[in-house]
Amino acid sequence: MKKYFRSSANAILASIATVRGMQGSAFLASKWTQRCFTALVLAVFTFLMAGGAHAITAPATGSLFYDAYDIVINSMLKGAVGFVAAILIFALSIGLFLMQKVVPGIVGIVCAAILIKADTIVTSLGAVF
């Protein structure tokens, strides 16, 4: 495993050296530019080496973990506990907006929407992949 990580690091360093040689000494001269370029190269390698994603589908009644799925998803997430948690997160987000904290407020609203529709998101991802 260490050999794989060394080769990826060497590939990134080689790509930086190649771009430096092509563009001259001014390109990637600052540390910030080097870090951004390294992040870009890592993102490209990640997308190229990524495998398929897997999600669960709703289990059938009587299957192995149906009872756990029923308690967690149907009773809690779709039930009163999930709804109250989503409303509290939404109210917290509104409070953050009132305190001029826009980004945490947006994150809270997105999380509340995901919490409300979590069961649909899980099953739709299971159908896609």
C-alpha positions in Angstrom: 0.0 0.0 0.0 2.8 2.4 0.8 4.3 1.8 -2.7 1.0 2.9 -4.2 0.9 6.1 -2.3 4.5 6.8 -3.1 3.8 6.4 -6.8 0.8 8.8 -6.6 2.9 11.4 -4.8 5.7 11.0 -7.4 3.2 11.3 -10.2 1.9 14.6 -8.7 5.4 15.9 -8.3 6.3 14.9 -11.8 3.2 16.6 -13.2 4.1 19.8 -11.3 7.7 19.6 -12.6 6.4 19.1 -16.2 4.1 22.1 -16.0 6.9 24.2 -14.5 9.2 23.2 -17.4 6.6 24.0 -20.0 5.4 27.3 -18.7 8.7 28.7 -17.4 9.8 29.5 -13.9 7.0 32.0 -13.1 4.2 29.4 -13.2 3.6 27.7 -9.9 6.1 30.0 -8.2 4.0 30.7 -5.2 3.0 28.2 -2.5 -0.7 29.0 -3.0 -0.6 28.2 -6.7 1.3 24.9 -6.0 -1.3 23.9 -3.4 -4.2 24.7 -5.8 -2.5 22.8 -8.6 -1.8 19.8 -6.4 -5.4 19.8 -5.2 -6.6 19.9 -8.8 -4.3 17.0 -9.8 -5.4 15.0 -6.7 -9.1 15.6 -7.7 -8.4 14.4 -11.2 -6.7 11.3 -10.0 -9.5 10.6 -7.5 -12.2 10.9 -10.3 -10.1 8.7 -12.6 -9.5 5.9 -10.0 -13.0 6.0 -8.4 -15.0 2.8 -8.6 -18.8 2.5 -8.6 -20.9 3.8 -5.7 -23.3 1.5 -3.9 -26.4 2.4 -1.9 -28.9 0.3 -0.1 -32.4 -0.3 -1.2 -35.3 -0.8 1.2 -35.2 -4.4 2.5 -38.2 -6.6 2.1 -40.3 -7.6 5.1 -38.8 -10.6 6.8 -35.3 -10.1 5.5 -32.2 -10.2 7.7 -32.0 -6.5 8.9 -35.6 -5.4 8.2 -36.3 -4.9 11.9 -33.4 -2.5 12.4 -34.2 -0.7 9.1 -37.9 -0.5 10.3 -36.9 1.1 13.6 -34.2 3.5 12.3 -35.8 4.6 9.0 -39.5 4.1 9.3 -40.0 4.9 13.0 -37.4 7.4 13.7 -36.2 9.1 10.5 -39.7 9.3 8.8 -41.5 9.6 12.1 -41.7 12.3 14.8 -38.1 12.2 15.8 -36.8 13.0 12.3 -39.4 15.7 11.7 -38.7 17.4 15.0 -34.9 17.2 14.4 -35.4 18.8 10.9 -37.6 21.6 12.4 -35.0 22.3 15.1 -32.2 22.4 12.5 -34.3 24.7 10.3 -35.0 27.0 13.3 -31.3 27.1 14.2 -30.5 28.0 10.6 -33.0 30.9 10.7 -31.3 32.1 13.9 -27.9 31.9 12.2 -29.3 34.0 9.3 -30.5 36.6 11.8 -27.0 36.7 13.3 -25.5 37.4 9.8 -23.9 34.0 9.6 -25.1 33.1 6.1 -22.9 30.1 5.2 -23.8 28.1 8.4 -27.4 29.1 7.9 -27.4 27.7 4.3 -25.7 24.5 5.5 -28.3 24.1 8.2 -31.2 24.5 5.7 -29.7 22.0 3.3 -29.1 19.5 6.2 -32.8 20.0 7.3 -34.0 19.3 3.7 -31.8 16.2 3.5 -33.0 15.0 6.9 -36.6 15.3 5.8 -36.1 13.5 2.5 -33.3 11.1 3.6 -35.3 7.9 3.0 -36.2 9.0 -0.6 -32.5 10.0 -1.2 -31.3 6.6 0.0 -33.7 4.6 -2.1 -33.3 6.8 -5.2 -29.5 6.4 -5.0 -30.0 2.7 -4.7 -32.1 2.7 -7.9 -29.5 4.7 -9.8 -26.4 2.7 -8.8 
